[in-house]
Amino acid sequence: RIAKAEALAGAAPREPLIVTKPAANAEYNDPALTARMSGRLREVLGREAVVEIPAKMVFEDFAEFALAGVPSLLISVGAVDPQEFAAAQQSGSILPGTHSSLWAPDYQRAIPTAVQAEVTLLLEALGR
């Protein structure tokens, strides 16, 4: 509506053509790869450190690999202080996510855990 009004106000020769396209495709975790990798992560990080989260619509350019036939897996690494997380779970409050200006990760825990998880997954994928 605004674009059309601006075109009219600016005496454009025609109305603007507005085309909406998805920014990315939905990410899909390959079930067999997910089972294999989560099992390996549980061995390395501990059973309590690896949890399955409910499916959610995640749009990433990473999804292009799965569309091309490459078994894919997108992981999330918890980055919130465990006491803060427990308090939010108990109260039902929602913690800020990674795209929020209020997100404040516990980077001293999150970075080493993320590196260990990624290296573990890479070594498993390479068969080592």
Backbone as CSV, one residue per row, in Angstrom:
resi,resn,N_x,N_y,N_z,CA_x,CA_y,CA_z,C_x,C_y,C_z
1,ARG,0.818,-1.183,0.000,0.000,0.000,0.000,0.866,1.252,0.000
2,ILE,1.869,1.262,0.845,2.755,2.425,0.927,3.555,2.569,-0.363
3,ALA,4.069,1.449,-0.888,4.853,1.502,-2.120,4.004,2.013,-3.280
4,LYS,2.751,1.567,-3.327,1.862,2.033,-4.396,1.593,3.530,-4.260
5,ALA,1.367,3.984,-3.044,1.098,5.406,-2.811,2.315,6.251,-3.158
6,GLU,3.496,5.771,-2.803,4.722,6.507,-3.132,4.916,6.574,-4.646
7,ALA,4.633,5.466,-5.330,4.752,5.466,-6.791,3.777,6.460,-7.407
8,LEU,2.564,6.499,-6.903,1.554,7.435,-7.399,1.983,8.881,-7.121
9,ALA,2.457,9.124,-5.888,2.880,10.474,-5.508,4.089,10.940,-6.326
10,GLY,4.933,10.003,-6.707,6.128,10.340,-7.473,5.913,10.293,-8.977
11,ALA,4.677,10.114,-9.391,4.323,10.057,-10.817,5.078,8.954,-11.559
12,ALA,5.216,7.794,-10.903,5.865,6.651,-11.558,5.024,6.214,-12.753
13,PRO,5.649,5.712,-13.791,4.906,5.319,-14.989,3.983,4.119,-14.750
14,ARG,4.239,3.329,-13.710,3.356,2.196,-13.395,3.475,1.863,-11.909
15,GLU,2.541,1.046,-11.424,2.592,0.604,-10.019,3.805,-0.301,-9.827
16,PRO,4.360,-0.306,-8.629,5.490,-1.199,-8.383,5.032,-2.658,-8.372
17,LEU,5.902,-3.540,-8.830,5.650,-4.975,-8.765,6.276,-5.483,-7.476
18,ILE,5.462,-6.043,-6.614,5.945,-6.536,-5.326,5.821,-8.054,-5.324
19,VAL,6.960,-8.726,-5.180,7.008,-10.182,-5.178,7.579,-10.625,-3.831
20,THR,6.873,-11.503,-3.158,7.336,-12.017,-1.877,7.874,-13.422,-2.073
21,LYS,9.106,-13.635,-1.633,9.745,-14.944,-1.732,10.282,-15.321,-0.359
22,PRO,10.300,-16.613,-0.047,10.884,-17.007,1.239,12.374,-16.681,1.268
23,ALA,12.854,-16.270,2.427,14.266,-15.911,2.566,15.151,-17.154,2.570
24,ALA,14.621,-18.254,3.046,15.393,-19.495,3.115,14.405,-20.652,3.241
25,ASN,14.905,-21.844,3.081,14.073,-23.034,3.235,14.136,-23.530,4.667
26,ALA,13.134,-24.287,5.055,13.078,-24.821,6.416,14.172,-25.858,6.626
27,GLU,14.825,-25.784,7.755,15.859,-26.743,8.123,15.194,-28.062,8.503
28,TYR,15.815,-29.173,8.094,15.307,-30.509,8.418,16.473,-31.353,8.901
29,ASN,16.377,-31.845,10.131,17.417,-32.709,10.673,17.166,-34.143,10.220
30,ASP,18.154,-34.727,9.568,18.063,-36.113,9.129,17.940,-37.020,10.361
31,PRO,16.873,-37.838,10.454,16.657,-38.651,11.666,17.804,-39.612,11.988
32,ALA,18.344,-40.296,10.989,19.433,-41.243,11.257,20.694,-40.522,11.722
33,LEU,21.008,-39.421,11.067,22.177,-38.637,11.463,21.983,-38.053,12.859
34,THR,20.781,-37.587,13.139,20.481,-37.023,14.458,20.675,-38.064,15.552
35,ALA,20.163,-39.273,15.332,20.310,-40.339,16.330,21.784,-40.679,16.550
36,ARG,22.530,-40.806,15.461,23.955,-41.150,15.555,24.740,-40.071,16.295
37,MET,24.531,-38.822,15.897,25.311,-37.737,16.481,24.903,-37.422,17.916
38,SER,23.611,-37.487,18.212,23.201,-37.218,19.594,23.703,-38.311,20.522
39,GLY,23.753,-39.554,20.024,24.326,-40.634,20.829,25.787,-40.387,21.148
40,ARG,26.526,-39.931,20.152,27.956,-39.644,20.352,28.149,-38.465,21.303
41,LEU,27.318,-37.433,21.149,27.421,-36.288,22.053,27.121,-36.692,23.492
42,ARG,26.153,-37.590,23.676,25.842,-38.054,25.040,27.029,-38.773,25.659
43,GLU,27.743,-39.553,24.836,28.938,-40.250,25.333,30.008,-39.260,25.791
44,VAL,30.179,-38.178,25.046,31.265,-37.227,25.318,30.865,-36.170,26.346
45,LEU,29.684,-35.583,26.182,29.265,-34.487,27.061,28.489,-34.950,28.288
46,GLY,27.965,-36.173,28.242,27.144,-36.683,29.335,25.672,-36.684,28.935
47,ARG,24.947,-37.681,29.416,23.533,-37.842,29.045,22.696,-36.618,29.418
48,GLU,22.981,-36.029,30.564,22.182,-34.886,31.033,22.448,-33.617,30.228
49,ALA,23.558,-33.584,29.510,23.932,-32.374,28.764,23.332,-32.330,27.366
50,VAL,22.778,-33.436,26.900,22.234,-33.502,25.541,20.738,-33.792,25.641
51,VAL,19.951,-32.822,25.218,18.497,-32.976,25.281,17.889,-32.725,23.906
52,GLU,16.794,-33.412,23.657,16.070,-33.178,22.415,15.096,-32.042,22.648
53,ILE,15.125,-31.069,21.773,14.194,-29.952,21.889,13.055,-30.152,20.895
54,PRO,11.898,-29.615,21.197,10.779,-29.764,20.267,11.100,-29.142,18.910
55,ALA,10.535,-29.724,17.881,10.744,-29.192,16.537,10.200,-27.775,16.451
56,LYS,10.891,-26.940,15.698,10.416,-25.588,15.457,10.803,-25.185,14.048
57,MET,10.091,-24.243,13.506,10.379,-23.788,12.154,11.619,-22.902,12.190
58,VAL,12.706,-23.411,11.680,13.959,-22.677,11.637,14.329,-22.488,10.171
59,PHE,14.544,-21.270,9.775,14.932,-20.974,8.401,16.384,-20.551,8.387
60,GLU,17.188,-21.322,7.705,18.614,-21.047,7.587,19.049,-21.386,6.176
61,ASP,20.076,-20.729,5.664,20.599,-21.103,4.356,21.242,-22.487,4.402
62,PHE,21.549,-22.955,5.596,22.095,-24.296,5.816,21.158,-25.371,5.264
63,ALA,19.862,-25.089,5.190,18.875,-26.049,4.701,19.133,-26.451,3.257
64,GLU,19.878,-25.664,2.526,20.162,-25.984,1.129,20.933,-27.297,1.003
65,PHE,21.737,-27.651,1.996,22.454,-28.922,1.960,21.473,-30.092,1.945
66,ALA,20.496,-30.074,2.842,19.506,-31.152,2.897,18.718,-31.230,1.595
67,LEU,18.373,-30.076,1.033,17.637,-30.066,-0.234,18.470,-30.666,-1.370
68,ALA,19.780,-30.586,-1.255,20.673,-31.151,-2.267,20.977,-32.628,-1.994
69,GLY,20.364,-33.192,-0.930,20.547,-34.607,-0.627,21.625,-34.919,0.387
70,VAL,22.192,-33.913,1.012,23.230,-34.121,2.028,22.552,-34.262,3.390
71,PRO,22.709,-35.419,4.064,22.122,-35.563,5.400,22.652,-34.444,6.307
72,SER,21.754,-33.746,6.966,22.141,-32.559,7.727,21.593,-32.594,9.147
73,LEU,22.239,-31.821,9.991,21.841,-31.721,11.391,22.215,-30.329,11.891
74,LEU,21.255,-29.615,12.407,21.491,-28.308,13.005,21.339,-28.472,14.511
75,ILE,22.373,-28.107,15.260,22.309,-28.255,16.715,22.182,-26.883,17.374
76,SER,21.713,-26.903,18.586,21.661,-25.700,19.425,22.504,-25.974,20.659
77,VAL,23.262,-24.993,21.064,24.085,-25.117,22.265,23.535,-24.158,23.301
78,GLY,23.174,-24.687,24.437,22.667,-23.838,25.514,23.719,-22.840,25.946
79,ALA,23.303,-21.596,26.134,24.270,-20.556,26.476,23.836,-19.740,27.683
80,VAL,22.813,-20.209,28.367,22.288,-19.469,29.522,22.840,-20.087,30.801
81,ASP,23.141,-19.247,31.757,23.574,-19.714,33.069,22.545,-20.724,33.588
82,PRO,22.992,-21.900,34.057,22.054,-22.936,34.492,21.057,-22.478,35.567
83,GLN,21.501,-21.640,36.505,20.583,-21.158,37.552,19.525,-20.223,36.960
84,GLU,19.927,-19.385,36.003,19.003,-18.485,35.327,17.978,-19.288,34.516
85,PHE,18.462,-20.334,33.868,17.586,-21.196,33.078,16.571,-21.898,33.983
86,ALA,17.039,-22.444,35.099,16.148,-23.138,36.037,15.088,-22.182,36.587
87,ALA,15.490,-20.957,36.906,14.534,-19.970,37.420,13.479,-19.633,36.364
88,ALA,13.896,-19.503,35.126,12.945,-19.209,34.051,12.001,-20.376,33.828
89,GLN,12.515,-21.592,33.911,11.667,-22.777,33.762,10.615,-22.823,34.865
90,GLN,11.039,-22.510,36.074,10.129,-22.558,37.220,9.063,-21.466,37.139
91,SER,9.454,-20.279,36.712,8.516,-19.158,36.675,7.697,-19.118,35.386
92,GLY,8.169,-19.829,34.369,7.482,-19.799,33.084,7.864,-18.602,32.224
93,SER,8.854,-17.842,32.653,9.265,-16.682,31.860,10.098,-17.130,30.663
94,ILE,10.097,-16.314,29.639,10.830,-16.621,28.414,12.134,-15.840,28.412
95,LEU,13.222,-16.549,28.227,14.534,-15.902,28.184,14.784,-15.320,26.798
96,PRO,15.520,-14.233,26.705,15.829,-13.657,25.392,16.670,-14.618,24.558
97,GLY,16.385,-14.666,23.266,17.111,-15.541,22.353,18.257,-14.830,21.675
98,THR,18.914,-15.529,20.781,20.137,-15.029,20.155,19.944,-13.785,19.301
99,HIS,18.751,-13.526,18.814,18.530,-12.340,17.983,17.988,-11.159,18.791
100,SER,18.034,-11.281,20.104,17.552,-10.222,20.985,18.727,-9.382,21.500
101,SER,18.513,-8.092,21.624,19.559,-7.229,22.196,19.740,-7.514,23.687
102,LEU,18.817,-8.249,24.293,18.898,-8.588,25.715,19.601,-9.922,25.971
103,TRP,19.963,-10.624,24.885,20.617,-11.920,25.041,21.981,-11.725,25.676
104,ALA,22.235,-12.441,26.758,23.520,-12.333,27.461,24.008,-13.743,27.769
105,PRO,24.710,-14.374,26.841,25.133,-15.759,27.047,26.186,-15.900,28.132
106,ASP,26.182,-17.053,28.735,27.234,-17.426,29.676,28.379,-17.968,28.820
107,TYR,29.118,-17.055,28.191,30.102,-17.446,27.183,31.238,-18.286,27.748
108,GLN,31.537,-18.148,29.046,32.628,-18.932,29.620,32.288,-20.420,29.654
109,ARG,31.008,-20.745,29.694,30.572,-22.140,29.605,30.221,-22.513,28.170
110,ALA,29.544,-21.601,27.481,28.993,-21.918,26.162,30.074,-22.162,25.106
111,ILE,31.100,-21.340,25.068,32.105,-21.481,24.011,32.863,-22.810,24.119
112,PRO,33.389,-23.181,25.277,34.077,-24.478,25.356,33.145,-25.658,25.044
113,THR,31.905,-25.567,25.485,30.944,-26.644,25.208,30.647,-26.728,23.717
114,ALA,30.449,-25.584,23.082,30.160,-25.565,21.647,31.337,-26.112,20.849
115,VAL,32.549,-25.730,21.214,33.736,-26.220,20.509,33.860,-27.733,20.692
116,GLN,33.666,-28.207,21.908,33.754,-29.648,22.158,32.678,-30.405,21.375
117,ALA,31.473,-29.863,21.339,30.389,-30.504,20.586,30.712,-30.542,19.103
118,GLU,31.151,-29.430,18.535,31.456,-29.367,17.107,32.603,-30.306,16.732
119,VAL,33.654,-30.332,17.517,34.787,-31.221,17.231,34.342,-32.679,17.330
120,THR,33.548,-32.991,18.335,33.014,-34.353,18.486,32.204,-34.761,17.261
121,LEU,31.330,-33.874,16.808,30.504,-34.178,15.641,31.347,-34.335,14.381
122,LEU,32.320,-33.470,14.209,33.199,-33.564,13.034,33.995,-34.863,13.031
123,LEU,34.556,-35.222,14.172,35.309,-36.472,14.240,34.416,-37.670,13.988
124,GLU,33.214,-37.651,14.506,32.260,-38.733,14.272,31.894,-38.803,12.795
125,ALA,31.653,-37.661,12.179,31.307,-37.637,10.757,32.452,-38.154,9.891
126,LEU,33.686,-37.915,10.332,34.857,-38.369,9.584,35.238,-39.803,9.922
127,GLY,34.506,-40.405,10.860,34.776,-41.791,11.229,35.999,-42.001,12.102
128,ARG,36.283,-41.008,12.918,37.469,-41.106,13.795,37.091,-41.180,15.243
